[in-house]
Amino acid sequence: MSFRVTIRCPHCQERSIAISSREMSKTLREVTYRCTNELCGHTYVANLEVVRTLTVSSIPAADVHLPLSPHVRREQLLLLLEDEPAKP
Ligand SMILES: [Zn+2]
C-alpha cells in the first residue's frame, strides 16, 4: 500500500502538490509544496519527519533512534507478561 502525501494550503485550504523535496537526514525530509489555487499561488516548505516506530526493523541502523509508539510498548509488555511463568 502506498499513497501520495497531499496537504491543504494553510492560506486557502485548496490542495497543494509537492514540487520538490530534499533529504535533510535519515529521518527528516523537506518537501516544497505549491498550492493548486491559481488565485492563491502560495509556495511553501513542509517537513516530513519519521517520529516513532510501530513495528521494529529486523535490520536496525545503529545511528537511528526512534521512540516506540505507546501502543507498541503496551503490546510488547503484554507479550512479556504472557511469557512470564505463572506464579503459584
Ligand atoms: Zn492556497
PDB file of the backbone (N, CA, C, O) and the ligand in Angstrom, with CONECT records:
HET     ZN  A 101       1
ATOM      1  N   MET A   1       0.850  -1.183   0.000  1.00  0.00           N
ATOM      2  CA  MET A   1       0.000   0.000   0.000  1.00  0.00           C
ATOM      3  C   MET A   1       0.890   1.239   0.000  1.00  0.00           C
ATOM      4  O   MET A   1       1.804   1.356   0.816  1.00  0.00           O
ATOM      5  N   SER A   2       0.621   2.143  -0.904  1.00  0.00           N
ATOM      6  CA  SER A   2       1.316   3.422  -0.876  1.00  0.00           C
ATOM      7  C   SER A   2       0.373   4.485  -1.392  1.00  0.00           C
ATOM      8  O   SER A   2      -0.563   4.198  -2.137  1.00  0.00           O
ATOM      9  N   PHE A   3       0.627   5.704  -0.992  1.00  0.00           N
ATOM     10  CA  PHE A   3      -0.191   6.813  -1.483  1.00  0.00           C
ATOM     11  C   PHE A   3       0.621   8.088  -1.375  1.00  0.00           C
ATOM     12  O   PHE A   3       1.569   8.181  -0.595  1.00  0.00           O
ATOM     13  N   ARG A   4       0.232   9.061  -2.168  1.00  0.00           N
ATOM     14  CA  ARG A   4       0.894  10.353  -2.142  1.00  0.00           C
ATOM     15  C   ARG A   4       0.424  11.144  -0.937  1.00  0.00           C
ATOM     16  O   ARG A   4      -0.759  11.146  -0.596  1.00  0.00           O
ATOM     17  N   VAL A   5       1.363  11.811  -0.304  1.00  0.00           N
ATOM     18  CA  VAL A   5       1.004  12.686   0.795  1.00  0.00           C
ATOM     19  C   VAL A   5       0.621  14.042   0.208  1.00  0.00           C
ATOM     20  O   VAL A   5       1.458  14.732  -0.375  1.00  0.00           O
ATOM     21  N   THR A   6      -0.625  14.411   0.364  1.00  0.00           N
ATOM     22  CA  THR A   6      -1.045  15.736  -0.084  1.00  0.00           C
ATOM     23  C   THR A   6      -1.539  16.501   1.131  1.00  0.00           C
ATOM     24  O   THR A   6      -2.141  15.927   2.038  1.00  0.00           O
ATOM     25  N   ILE A   7      -1.286  17.773   1.139  1.00  0.00           N
ATOM     26  CA  ILE A   7      -1.764  18.605   2.237  1.00  0.00           C
ATOM     27  C   ILE A   7      -2.475  19.820   1.663  1.00  0.00           C
ATOM     28  O   ILE A   7      -2.308  20.176   0.496  1.00  0.00           O
ATOM     29  N   ARG A   8      -3.265  20.437   2.512  1.00  0.00           N
ATOM     30  CA  ARG A   8      -4.005  21.619   2.082  1.00  0.00           C
ATOM     31  C   ARG A   8      -3.162  22.862   2.327  1.00  0.00           C
ATOM     32  O   ARG A   8      -2.406  22.943   3.295  1.00  0.00           O
ATOM     33  N   CYS A   9      -3.310  23.823   1.431  1.00  0.00           N
ATOM     34  CA  CYS A   9      -2.648  25.112   1.593  1.00  0.00           C
ATOM     35  C   CYS A   9      -3.124  25.737   2.901  1.00  0.00           C
ATOM     36  O   CYS A   9      -4.329  25.801   3.145  1.00  0.00           O
ATOM     37  N   PRO A  10      -2.195  26.202   3.753  1.00  0.00           N
ATOM     38  CA  PRO A  10      -2.624  26.788   5.019  1.00  0.00           C
ATOM     39  C   PRO A  10      -3.402  28.096   4.849  1.00  0.00           C
ATOM     40  O   PRO A  10      -4.108  28.518   5.765  1.00  0.00           O
ATOM     41  N   HIS A  11      -3.277  28.740   3.683  1.00  0.00           N
ATOM     42  CA  HIS A  11      -3.977  30.013   3.491  1.00  0.00           C
ATOM     43  C   HIS A  11      -5.379  29.827   2.924  1.00  0.00           C
ATOM     44  O   HIS A  11      -6.341  30.380   3.456  1.00  0.00           O
ATOM     45  N   CYS A  12      -5.502  29.047   1.839  1.00  0.00           N
ATOM     46  CA  CYS A  12      -6.809  28.980   1.171  1.00  0.00           C
ATOM     47  C   CYS A  12      -7.471  27.605   1.294  1.00  0.00           C
ATOM     48  O   CYS A  12      -8.612  27.432   0.863  1.00  0.00           O
ATOM     49  N   GLN A  13      -6.773  26.630   1.875  1.00  0.00           N
ATOM     50  CA  GLN A  13      -7.297  25.282   2.117  1.00  0.00           C
ATOM     51  C   GLN A  13      -7.479  24.442   0.852  1.00  0.00           C
ATOM     52  O   GLN A  13      -8.061  23.359   0.917  1.00  0.00           O
ATOM     53  N   GLU A  14      -6.991  24.918  -0.298  1.00  0.00           N
ATOM     54  CA  GLU A  14      -7.029  24.104  -1.519  1.00  0.00           C
ATOM     55  C   GLU A  14      -5.894  23.086  -1.453  1.00  0.00           C
ATOM     56  O   GLU A  14      -4.980  23.215  -0.638  1.00  0.00           O
ATOM     57  N   ARG A  15      -5.962  22.072  -2.319  1.00  0.00           N
ATOM     58  CA  ARG A  15      -4.948  21.032  -2.360  1.00  0.00           C
ATOM     59  C   ARG A  15      -3.610  21.621  -2.837  1.00  0.00           C
ATOM     60  O   ARG A  15      -3.571  22.489  -3.709  1.00  0.00           O
ATOM     61  N   SER A  16      -2.524  21.125  -2.244  1.00  0.00           N
ATOM     62  CA  SER A  16      -1.187  21.519  -2.685  1.00  0.00           C
ATOM     63  C   SER A  16      -0.495  20.313  -3.281  1.00  0.00           C
ATOM     64  O   SER A  16      -0.790  19.178  -2.908  1.00  0.00           O
ATOM     65  N   ILE A  17       0.429  20.549  -4.209  1.00  0.00           N
ATOM     66  CA  ILE A  17       1.195  19.438  -4.777  1.00  0.00           C
ATOM     67  C   ILE A  17       2.666  19.629  -4.447  1.00  0.00           C
ATOM     68  O   ILE A  17       3.177  20.749  -4.429  1.00  0.00           O
ATOM     69  N   ALA A  18       3.351  18.485  -4.181  1.00  0.00           N
ATOM     70  CA  ALA A  18       4.783  18.522  -3.898  1.00  0.00           C
ATOM     71  C   ALA A  18       5.523  18.763  -5.209  1.00  0.00           C
ATOM     72  O   ALA A  18       5.316  18.038  -6.181  1.00  0.00           O
ATOM     73  N   ILE A  19       6.386  19.781  -5.240  1.00  0.00           N
ATOM     74  CA  ILE A  19       7.126  20.066  -6.470  1.00  0.00           C
ATOM     75  C   ILE A  19       8.596  19.694  -6.346  1.00  0.00           C
ATOM     76  O   ILE A  19       9.281  19.551  -7.359  1.00  0.00           O
ATOM     77  N   SER A  20       9.095  19.535  -5.119  1.00  0.00           N
ATOM     78  CA  SER A  20      10.454  19.048  -4.928  1.00  0.00           C
ATOM     79  C   SER A  20      10.621  18.640  -3.474  1.00  0.00           C
ATOM     80  O   SER A  20       9.819  19.001  -2.613  1.00  0.00           O
ATOM     81  N   SER A  21      11.693  17.870  -3.214  1.00  0.00           N
ATOM     82  CA  SER A  21      11.994  17.521  -1.832  1.00  0.00           C
ATOM     83  C   SER A  21      13.472  17.247  -1.716  1.00  0.00           C
ATOM     84  O   SER A  21      14.130  16.899  -2.696  1.00  0.00           O
ATOM     85  N   ARG A  22      13.989  17.405  -0.520  1.00  0.00           N
ATOM     86  CA  ARG A  22      15.391  17.058  -0.300  1.00  0.00           C
ATOM     87  C   ARG A  22      15.549  16.423   1.063  1.00  0.00           C
ATOM     88  O   ARG A  22      14.860  16.770   2.022  1.00  0.00           O
ATOM     89  N   GLU A  23      16.491  15.467   1.125  1.00  0.00           N
ATOM     90  CA  GLU A  23      16.734  14.723   2.356  1.00  0.00           C
ATOM     91  C   GLU A  23      17.630  15.533   3.269  1.00  0.00           C
ATOM     92  O   GLU A  23      18.747  15.890   2.893  1.00  0.00           O
ATOM     93  N   MET A  24      17.147  15.826   4.465  1.00  0.00           N
ATOM     94  CA  MET A  24      17.930  16.584   5.443  1.00  0.00           C
ATOM     95  C   MET A  24      18.698  15.637   6.367  1.00  0.00           C
ATOM     96  O   MET A  24      19.802  15.953   6.811  1.00  0.00           O
ATOM     97  N   SER A  25      18.110  14.485   6.649  1.00  0.00           N
ATOM     98  CA  SER A  25      18.752  13.453   7.468  1.00  0.00           C
ATOM     99  C   SER A  25      18.018  12.152   7.177  1.00  0.00           C
ATOM    100  O   SER A  25      17.115  12.119   6.341  1.00  0.00           O
ATOM    101  N   LYS A  26      18.409  11.068   7.872  1.00  0.00           N
ATOM    102  CA  LYS A  26      17.734   9.785   7.657  1.00  0.00           C
ATOM    103  C   LYS A  26      16.273   9.829   8.076  1.00  0.00           C
ATOM    104  O   LYS A  26      15.466   9.023   7.613  1.00  0.00           O
ATOM    105  N   THR A  27      15.931  10.773   8.954  1.00  0.00           N
ATOM    106  CA  THR A  27      14.562  10.822   9.477  1.00  0.00           C
ATOM    107  C   THR A  27      13.815  12.096   9.102  1.00  0.00           C
ATOM    108  O   THR A  27      12.664  12.273   9.500  1.00  0.00           O
ATOM    109  N   LEU A  28      14.450  12.984   8.343  1.00  0.00           N
ATOM    110  CA  LEU A  28      13.797  14.257   8.025  1.00  0.00           C
ATOM    111  C   LEU A  28      13.969  14.619   6.555  1.00  0.00           C
ATOM    112  O   LEU A  28      15.077  14.604   6.019  1.00  0.00           O
ATOM    113  N   ARG A  29      12.853  14.945   5.917  1.00  0.00           N
ATOM    114  CA  ARG A  29      12.850  15.386   4.525  1.00  0.00           C
ATOM    115  C   ARG A  29      12.065  16.690   4.436  1.00  0.00           C
ATOM    116  O   ARG A  29      10.983  16.821   5.009  1.00  0.00           O
ATOM    117  N   GLU A  30      12.626  17.647   3.713  1.00  0.00           N
ATOM    118  CA  GLU A  30      11.915  18.894   3.448  1.00  0.00           C
ATOM    119  C   GLU A  30      11.201  18.766   2.120  1.00  0.00           C
ATOM    120  O   GLU A  30      11.806  18.380   1.120  1.00  0.00           O
ATOM    121  N   VAL A  31       9.916  19.090   2.103  1.00  0.00           N
ATOM    122  CA  VAL A  31       9.122  18.992   0.884  1.00  0.00           C
ATOM    123  C   VAL A  31       8.611  20.391   0.531  1.00  0.00           C
ATOM    124  O   VAL A  31       8.036  21.084   1.371  1.00  0.00           O
ATOM    125  N   THR A  32       8.830  20.796  -0.724  1.00  0.00           N
ATOM    126  CA  THR A  32       8.315  22.084  -1.189  1.00  0.00           C
ATOM    127  C   THR A  32       6.981  21.848  -1.881  1.00  0.00           C
ATOM    128  O   THR A  32       6.881  21.027  -2.793  1.00  0.00           O
ATOM    129  N   TYR A  33       5.967  22.564  -1.445  1.00  0.00           N
ATOM    130  CA  TYR A  33       4.615  22.427  -1.988  1.00  0.00           C
ATOM    131  C   TYR A  33       4.190  23.702  -2.701  1.00  0.00           C
ATOM    132  O   TYR A  33       4.618  24.804  -2.360  1.00  0.00           O
ATOM    133  N   ARG A  34       3.331  23.518  -3.705  1.00  0.00           N
ATOM    134  CA  ARG A  34       2.716  24.662  -4.380  1.00  0.00           C
ATOM    135  C   ARG A  34       1.213  24.484  -4.342  1.00  0.00           C
ATOM    136  O   ARG A  34       0.696  23.423  -4.691  1.00  0.00           O
ATOM    137  N   CYS A  35       0.522  25.510  -3.922  1.00  0.00           N
ATOM    138  CA  CYS A  35      -0.937  25.498  -3.872  1.00  0.00           C
ATOM    139  C   CYS A  35      -1.488  25.433  -5.302  1.00  0.00           C
ATOM    140  O   CYS A  35      -0.983  26.098  -6.206  1.00  0.00           O
ATOM    141  N   THR A  36      -2.541  24.612  -5.487  1.00  0.00           N
ATOM    142  CA  THR A  36      -3.116  24.472  -6.831  1.00  0.00           C
ATOM    143  C   THR A  36      -4.120  25.580  -7.162  1.00  0.00           C
ATOM    144  O   THR A  36      -4.592  25.674  -8.295  1.00  0.00           O
ATOM    145  N   ASN A  37      -4.438  26.402  -6.192  1.00  0.00           N
ATOM    146  CA  ASN A  37      -5.372  27.513  -6.420  1.00  0.00           C
ATOM    147  C   ASN A  37      -4.607  28.663  -7.077  1.00  0.00           C
ATOM    148  O   ASN A  37      -3.767  29.297  -6.438  1.00  0.00           O
ATOM    149  N   GLU A  38      -4.897  28.933  -8.358  1.00  0.00           N
ATOM    150  CA  GLU A  38      -4.152  29.969  -9.090  1.00  0.00           C
ATOM    151  C   GLU A  38      -4.362  31.356  -8.502  1.00  0.00           C
ATOM    152  O   GLU A  38      -3.512  32.234  -8.656  1.00  0.00           O
ATOM    153  N   LEU A  39      -5.490  31.557  -7.829  1.00  0.00           N
ATOM    154  CA  LEU A  39      -5.728  32.860  -7.208  1.00  0.00           C
ATOM    155  C   LEU A  39      -4.882  33.054  -5.953  1.00  0.00           C
ATOM    156  O   LEU A  39      -4.686  34.178  -5.492  1.00  0.00           O
ATOM    157  N   CYS A  40      -4.381  31.943  -5.404  1.00  0.00           N
ATOM    158  CA  CYS A  40      -3.582  31.994  -4.179  1.00  0.00           C
ATOM    159  C   CYS A  40      -2.083  32.018  -4.510  1.00  0.00           C
ATOM    160  O   CYS A  40      -1.383  32.978  -4.190  1.00  0.00           O
ATOM    161  N   GLY A  41      -1.605  30.949  -5.156  1.00  0.00           N
ATOM    162  CA  GLY A  41      -0.208  30.906  -5.597  1.00  0.00           C
ATOM    163  C   GLY A  41       0.819  30.659  -4.506  1.00  0.00           C
ATOM    164  O   GLY A  41       2.015  30.829  -4.742  1.00  0.00           O
ATOM    165  N   HIS A  42       0.383  30.263  -3.324  1.00  0.00           N
ATOM    166  CA  HIS A  42       1.313  30.045  -2.212  1.00  0.00           C
ATOM    167  C   HIS A  42       2.253  28.877  -2.497  1.00  0.00           C
ATOM    168  O   HIS A  42       1.806  27.795  -2.877  1.00  0.00           O
ATOM    169  N   THR A  43       3.550  29.094  -2.314  1.00  0.00           N
ATOM    170  CA  THR A  43       4.559  28.046  -2.380  1.00  0.00           C
ATOM    171  C   THR A  43       5.248  28.030  -1.022  1.00  0.00           C
ATOM    172  O   THR A  43       5.611  29.078  -0.488  1.00  0.00           O
ATOM    173  N   TYR A  44       5.426  26.825  -0.466  1.00  0.00           N
ATOM    174  CA  TYR A  44       5.934  26.746   0.897  1.00  0.00           C
ATOM    175  C   TYR A  44       6.649  25.430   1.144  1.00  0.00           C
ATOM    176  O   TYR A  44       6.553  24.493   0.352  1.00  0.00           O
ATOM    177  N   VAL A  45       7.367  25.377   2.255  1.00  0.00           N
ATOM    178  CA  VAL A  45       8.159  24.199   2.620  1.00  0.00           C
ATOM    179  C   VAL A  45       7.552  23.559   3.857  1.00  0.00           C
ATOM    180  O   VAL A  45       7.206  24.245   4.818  1.00  0.00           O
ATOM    181  N   ALA A  46       7.427  22.227   3.822  1.00  0.00           N
ATOM    182  CA  ALA A  46       6.940  21.473   4.975  1.00  0.00           C
ATOM    183  C   ALA A  46       7.965  20.393   5.315  1.00  0.00           C
ATOM    184  O   ALA A  46       8.723  19.955   4.450  1.00  0.00           O
ATOM    185  N   ASN A  47       7.982  19.975   6.557  1.00  0.00           N
ATOM    186  CA  ASN A  47       8.871  18.894   6.983  1.00  0.00           C
ATOM    187  C   ASN A  47       8.115  17.575   7.031  1.00  0.00           C
ATOM    188  O   ASN A  47       6.996  17.503   7.538  1.00  0.00           O
ATOM    189  N   LEU A  48       8.741  16.539   6.499  1.00  0.00           N
ATOM    190  CA  LEU A  48       8.229  15.177   6.649  1.00  0.00           C
ATOM    191  C   LEU A  48       9.235  14.453   7.535  1.00  0.00           C
ATOM    192  O   LEU A  48      10.368  14.193   7.129  1.00  0.00           O
ATOM    193  N   GLU A  49       8.802  14.130   8.756  1.00  0.00           N
ATOM    194  CA  GLU A  49       9.729  13.582   9.739  1.00  0.00           C
ATOM    195  C   GLU A  49       9.250  12.231  10.256  1.00  0.00           C
ATOM    196  O   GLU A  49       8.073  12.052  10.568  1.00  0.00           O
ATOM    197  N   VAL A  50      10.179  11.286  10.341  1.00  0.00           N
ATOM    198  CA  VAL A  50       9.883   9.999  10.968  1.00  0.00           C
ATOM    199  C   VAL A  50       9.916  10.237  12.473  1.00  0.00           C
ATOM    200  O   VAL A  50      10.936  10.678  13.002  1.00  0.00           O
ATOM    201  N   VAL A  51       8.809   9.951  13.178  1.00  0.00           N
ATOM    202  CA  VAL A  51       8.746  10.329  14.591  1.00  0.00           C
ATOM    203  C   VAL A  51       8.651   9.154  15.561  1.00  0.00           C
ATOM    204  O   VAL A  51       9.062   9.293  16.713  1.00  0.00           O
ATOM    205  N   ARG A  52       8.121   7.996  15.137  1.00  0.00           N
ATOM    206  CA  ARG A  52       8.054   6.870  16.068  1.00  0.00           C
ATOM    207  C   ARG A  52       7.898   5.561  15.310  1.00  0.00           C
ATOM    208  O   ARG A  52       7.521   5.544  14.138  1.00  0.00           O
ATOM    209  N   THR A  53       8.192   4.471  15.996  1.00  0.00           N
ATOM    210  CA  THR A  53       8.165   3.139  15.415  1.00  0.00           C
ATOM    211  C   THR A  53       6.870   2.417  15.768  1.00  0.00           C
ATOM    212  O   THR A  53       6.431   2.433  16.918  1.00  0.00           O
ATOM    213  N   LEU A  54       6.263   1.780  14.760  1.00  0.00           N
ATOM    214  CA  LEU A  54       5.082   0.943  15.007  1.00  0.00           C
ATOM    215  C   LEU A  54       5.457  -0.532  15.045  1.00  0.00           C
ATOM    216  O   LEU A  54       4.943  -1.290  15.868  1.00  0.00           O
ATOM    217  N   THR A  55       6.370  -0.944  14.136  1.00  0.00           N
ATOM    218  CA  THR A  55       6.899  -2.302  14.119  1.00  0.00           C
ATOM    219  C   THR A  55       8.406  -2.192  13.975  1.00  0.00           C
ATOM    220  O   THR A  55       8.888  -1.538  13.050  1.00  0.00           O
ATOM    221  N   VAL A  56       9.155  -2.814  14.866  1.00  0.00           N
ATOM    222  CA  VAL A  56      10.607  -2.637  14.856  1.00  0.00           C
ATOM    223  C   VAL A  56      11.230  -3.270  13.608  1.00  0.00           C
ATOM    224  O   VAL A  56      10.731  -4.266  13.084  1.00  0.00           O
ATOM    225  N   SER A  57      12.332  -2.669  13.144  1.00  0.00           N
ATOM    226  CA  SER A  57      13.049  -3.165  11.978  1.00  0.00           C
ATOM    227  C   SER A  57      13.829  -4.435  12.336  1.00  0.00           C
ATOM    228  O   SER A  57      14.340  -4.565  13.449  1.00  0.00           O
ATOM    229  N   SER A  58      13.914  -5.355  11.395  1.00  0.00           N
ATOM    230  CA  SER A  58      14.729  -6.559  11.582  1.00  0.00           C
ATOM    231  C   SER A  58      16.188  -6.276  11.278  1.00  0.00           C
ATOM    232  O   SER A  58      17.063  -7.069  11.626  1.00  0.00           O
ATOM    233  N   ILE A  59      16.459  -5.136  10.623  1.00  0.00           N
ATOM    234  CA  ILE A  59      17.844  -4.743  10.300  1.00  0.00           C
ATOM    235  C   ILE A  59      18.062  -3.285  10.739  1.00  0.00           C
ATOM    236  O   ILE A  59      18.290  -2.412   9.901  1.00  0.00           O
ATOM    237  N   PRO A  60      17.992  -3.027  12.052  1.00  0.00           N
ATOM    238  CA  PRO A  60      18.056  -1.642  12.530  1.00  0.00           C
ATOM    239  C   PRO A  60      19.411  -0.992  12.268  1.00  0.00           C
ATOM    240  O   PRO A  60      20.454  -1.635  12.392  1.00  0.00           O
ATOM    241  N   ALA A  61      19.383   0.302  11.902  1.00  0.00           N
ATOM    242  CA  ALA A  61      20.611   1.074  11.714  1.00  0.00           C
ATOM    243  C   ALA A  61      21.070   1.584  13.071  1.00  0.00           C
ATOM    244  O   ALA A  61      20.257   2.045  13.872  1.00  0.00           O
ATOM    245  N   ALA A  62      22.386   1.503  13.334  1.00  0.00           N
ATOM    246  CA  ALA A  62      22.926   1.872  14.640  1.00  0.00           C
ATOM    247  C   ALA A  62      22.728   3.352  14.955  1.00  0.00           C
ATOM    248  O   ALA A  62      22.670   3.737  16.123  1.00  0.00           O
ATOM    249  N   ASP A  63      22.624   4.179  13.923  1.00  0.00           N
ATOM    250  CA  ASP A  63      22.530   5.622  14.157  1.00  0.00           C
ATOM    251  C   ASP A  63      21.093   6.156  14.087  1.00  0.00           C
ATOM    252  O   ASP A  63      20.886   7.369  14.063  1.00  0.00           O
ATOM    253  N   VAL A  64      20.122   5.278  14.055  1.00  0.00           N
ATOM    254  CA  VAL A  64      18.723   5.716  14.030  1.00  0.00           C
ATOM    255  C   VAL A  64      18.059   5.330  15.342  1.00  0.00           C
ATOM    256  O   VAL A  64      17.979   4.151  15.686  1.00  0.00           O
ATOM    257  N   HIS A  65      17.588   6.330  16.064  1.00  0.00           N
ATOM    258  CA  HIS A  65      16.959   6.093  17.360  1.00  0.00           C
ATOM    259  C   HIS A  65      15.569   6.711  17.355  1.00  0.00           C
ATOM    260  O   HIS A  65      15.422   7.932  17.410  1.00  0.00           O
ATOM    261  N   LEU A  66      14.558   5.866  17.289  1.00  0.00           N
ATOM    262  CA  LEU A  66      13.182   6.340  17.246  1.00  0.00           C
ATOM    263  C   LEU A  66      12.408   5.770  18.424  1.00  0.00           C
ATOM    264  O   LEU A  66      12.575   4.598  18.761  1.00  0.00           O
ATOM    265  N   PRO A  67      11.565   6.579  19.054  1.00  0.00           N
ATOM    266  CA  PRO A  67      10.766   6.041  20.151  1.00  0.00           C
ATOM    267  C   PRO A  67       9.696   5.074  19.630  1.00  0.00           C
ATOM    268  O   PRO A  67       9.194   5.215  18.515  1.00  0.00           O
ATOM    269  N   LEU A  68       9.372   4.110  20.453  1.00  0.00           N
ATOM    270  CA  LEU A  68       8.281   3.200  20.115  1.00  0.00           C
ATOM    271  C   LEU A  68       6.953   3.894  20.356  1.00  0.00           C
ATOM    272  O   LEU A  68       6.806   4.651  21.316  1.00  0.00           O
ATOM    273  N   SER A  69       5.995   3.638  19.491  1.00  0.00           N
ATOM    274  CA  SER A  69       4.654   4.158  19.701  1.00  0.00           C
ATOM    275  C   SER A  69       4.109   3.602  21.015  1.00  0.00           C
ATOM    276  O   SER A  69       4.358   2.437  21.324  1.00  0.00           O
ATOM    277  N   PRO A  70       3.376   4.393  21.798  1.00  0.00           N
ATOM    278  CA  PRO A  70       2.867   3.919  23.095  1.00  0.00           C
ATOM    279  C   PRO A  70       2.103   2.603  22.999  1.00  0.00           C
ATOM    280  O   PRO A  70       2.216   1.767  23.896  1.00  0.00           O
ATOM    281  N   HIS A  71       1.322   2.396  21.929  1.00  0.00           N
ATOM    282  CA  HIS A  71       0.544   1.153  21.866  1.00  0.00           C
ATOM    283  C   HIS A  71       1.457  -0.042  21.607  1.00  0.00           C
ATOM    284  O   HIS A  71       1.110  -1.167  21.967  1.00  0.00           O
ATOM    285  N   VAL A  72       2.643   0.187  20.974  1.00  0.00           N
ATOM    286  CA  VAL A  72       3.596  -0.902  20.764  1.00  0.00           C
ATOM    287  C   VAL A  72       4.204  -1.316  22.093  1.00  0.00           C
ATOM    288  O   VAL A  72       4.350  -2.504  22.381  1.00  0.00           O
ATOM    289  N   ARG A  73       4.562  -0.308  22.910  1.00  0.00           N
ATOM    290  CA  ARG A  73       5.122  -0.626  24.228  1.00  0.00           C
ATOM    291  C   ARG A  73       4.135  -1.468  25.028  1.00  0.00           C
ATOM    292  O   ARG A  73       4.534  -2.412  25.711  1.00  0.00           O
ATOM    293  N   ARG A  74       2.855  -1.134  24.948  1.00  0.00           N
ATOM    294  CA  ARG A  74       1.826  -1.872  25.682  1.00  0.00           C
ATOM    295  C   ARG A  74       1.752  -3.316  25.169  1.00  0.00           C
ATOM    296  O   ARG A  74       1.692  -4.263  25.954  1.00  0.00           O
ATOM    297  N   GLU A  75       1.757  -3.470  23.817  1.00  0.00           N
ATOM    298  CA  GLU A  75       1.683  -4.825  23.246  1.00  0.00           C
ATOM    299  C   GLU A  75       2.902  -5.653  23.632  1.00  0.00           C
ATOM    300  O   GLU A  75       2.780  -6.840  23.934  1.00  0.00           O
ATOM    301  N   GLN A  76       4.102  -5.013  23.621  1.00  0.00           N
ATOM    302  CA  GLN A  76       5.305  -5.767  23.977  1.00  0.00           C
ATOM    303  C   GLN A  76       5.294  -6.156  25.446  1.00  0.00           C
ATOM    304  O   GLN A  76       5.758  -7.235  25.816  1.00  0.00           O
ATOM    305  N   LEU A  77       4.760  -5.268  26.285  1.00  0.00           N
ATOM    306  CA  LEU A  77       4.652  -5.582  27.705  1.00  0.00           C
ATOM    307  C   LEU A  77       3.700  -6.768  27.905  1.00  0.00           C
ATOM    308  O   LEU A  77       3.968  -7.659  28.711  1.00  0.00           O
ATOM    309  N   LEU A  78       2.587  -6.769  27.164  1.00  0.00           N
ATOM    310  CA  LEU A  78       1.639  -7.875  27.274  1.00  0.00           C
ATOM    311  C   LEU A  78       2.281  -9.183  26.819  1.00  0.00           C
ATOM    312  O   LEU A  78       2.046 -10.232  27.418  1.00  0.00           O
ATOM    313  N   LEU A  79       3.106  -9.123  25.742  1.00  0.00           N
ATOM    314  CA  LEU A  79       3.793 -10.332  25.277  1.00  0.00           C
ATOM    315  C   LEU A  79       4.762 -10.842  26.336  1.00  0.00           C
ATOM    316  O   LEU A  79       4.860 -12.045  26.579  1.00  0.00           O
ATOM    317  N   LEU A  80       5.488  -9.897  26.971  1.00  0.00           N
ATOM    318  CA  LEU A  80       6.420 -10.290  28.030  1.00  0.00           C
ATOM    319  C   LEU A  80       5.671 -10.953  29.180  1.00  0.00           C
ATOM    320  O   LEU A  80       6.137 -11.942  29.746  1.00  0.00           O
ATOM    321  N   LEU A  81       4.509 -10.403  29.521  1.00  0.00           N
ATOM    322  CA  LEU A  81       3.731 -10.963  30.626  1.00  0.00           C
ATOM    323  C   LEU A  81       3.211 -12.358  30.283  1.00  0.00           C
ATOM    324  O   LEU A  81       3.107 -13.224  31.152  1.00  0.00           O
ATOM    325  N   GLU A  82       2.879 -12.569  28.981  1.00  0.00           N
ATOM    326  CA  GLU A  82       2.420 -13.899  28.567  1.00  0.00           C
ATOM    327  C   GLU A  82       3.521 -14.934  28.701  1.00  0.00           C
ATOM    328  O   GLU A  82       3.270 -16.094  29.026  1.00  0.00           O
ATOM    329  N   ASP A  83       4.790 -14.478  28.435  1.00  0.00           N
ATOM    330  CA  ASP A  83       5.929 -15.400  28.527  1.00  0.00           C
ATOM    331  C   ASP A  83       6.323 -15.696  29.972  1.00  0.00           C
ATOM    332  O   ASP A  83       6.975 -16.700  30.259  1.00  0.00           O
ATOM    333  N   GLU A  84       5.915 -14.802  30.877  1.00  0.00           N
ATOM    334  CA  GLU A  84       6.260 -14.955  32.293  1.00  0.00           C
ATOM    335  C   GLU A  84       5.563 -16.200  32.861  1.00  0.00           C
ATOM    336  O   GLU A  84       4.356 -16.360  32.683  1.00  0.00           O
ATOM    337  N   PRO A  85       6.305 -17.079  33.536  1.00  0.00           N
ATOM    338  CA  PRO A  85       5.663 -18.248  34.135  1.00  0.00           C
ATOM    339  C   PRO A  85       4.659 -17.819  35.218  1.00  0.00           C
ATOM    340  O   PRO A  85       4.905 -16.883  35.979  1.00  0.00           O
ATOM    341  N   ALA A  86       3.550 -18.513  35.262  1.00  0.00           N
ATOM    342  CA  ALA A  86       2.514 -18.166  36.221  1.00  0.00           C
ATOM    343  C   ALA A  86       3.035 -18.397  37.653  1.00  0.00           C
ATOM    344  O   ALA A  86       3.685 -19.397  37.959  1.00  0.00           O
ATOM    345  N   LYS A  87       2.719 -17.433  38.493  1.00  0.00           N
ATOM    346  CA  LYS A  87       3.175 -17.573  39.888  1.00  0.00           C
ATOM    347  C   LYS A  87       2.189 -18.447  40.671  1.00  0.00           C
ATOM    348  O   LYS A  87       0.980 -18.396  40.444  1.00  0.00           O
ATOM    349  N   PRO A  88       2.722 -19.241  41.588  1.00  0.00           N
ATOM    350  CA  PRO A  88       1.836 -20.139  42.348  1.00  0.00           C
ATOM    351  C   PRO A  88       0.882 -19.377  43.262  1.00  0.00           C
ATOM    352  O   PRO A  88       0.077 -19.990  43.963  1.00  0.00           O
TER     353      PRO A  88
HETATM  354 ZN    ZN A 101      -3.547  28.456  -1.377  1.00  0.00          ZN2+
END
